[in-house]
Structure formats: structure tokens, C-alpha cells
Amino acid sequence: MNKEQVQNFIKDYGGWFILIIQSVGVILLGSTWSDSFVFLTPVNLSIIAILFFLVSDVPKSYAYYFMPALLGWLIEVVGTNTGFPFGEYAYSDILGPSLLGTPVM
């Protein structure tokens, strides 16, 4: 398969794949087994990011890819360290490496 065929395949079926893994995640994380499956969250996010990168056109600047993620992470850093805007909360180490109390993923 060449790159165009892979992109077309992902464009045709990627949404269904994401819907399936999200549905399974909702079921598992909403069950009594949630502690056994929460470690898969970074894997889920990585799969979605990879699918996005494979099908998207190259932007004029890679900042268009990384700025939303960086801004979201910075908001989480503020939230975990100050309680604003979401209230007091913290992350465990199950989501992977952390920086400033917030998982990098």
C-alpha cells in the first residue's frame, strides 16, 4: 500500500475504529474493572493522534498540531496546581510520566 491508499483506508474506516475503541473504553472504564484498564488511556490517545497525523494534510506550520495539545496541557497544569478552573484534583502515575504534576500525555 502506498501513502495515499493508507490515507484513504483510514479516512474510510478510521472513524469506525475510533468509535469502537471509545465505546469499549466507556464500557470498561465505567465498570468495576476500571482500575485494571485506565492504564490504556495513553495508548488510546496515541492511536487517535497517529490516525490524525496519517490522514491530515501537512500544515503550513507544525504549531497547528502541537499548540492545542500544549494549551490543553497548560490548562491542566494550572488546574492541578491551583484548583482553578475545575476545582481540586490530582493525577496518579498510571497515565505515564508527569511534568509539574500533570501527565505529559
Secondary structure, 3 states (H helix, E strand, C coil): CCHHHHHHHHHHHHHHHHHHHHHHHHHHHCCCCHHHHHHHHHHHHHHHHHHHHHHCCCCCCCHHHHHHHHHHHHHHHHHHHHCCCCCCCCCCHHHCCEECCEECC
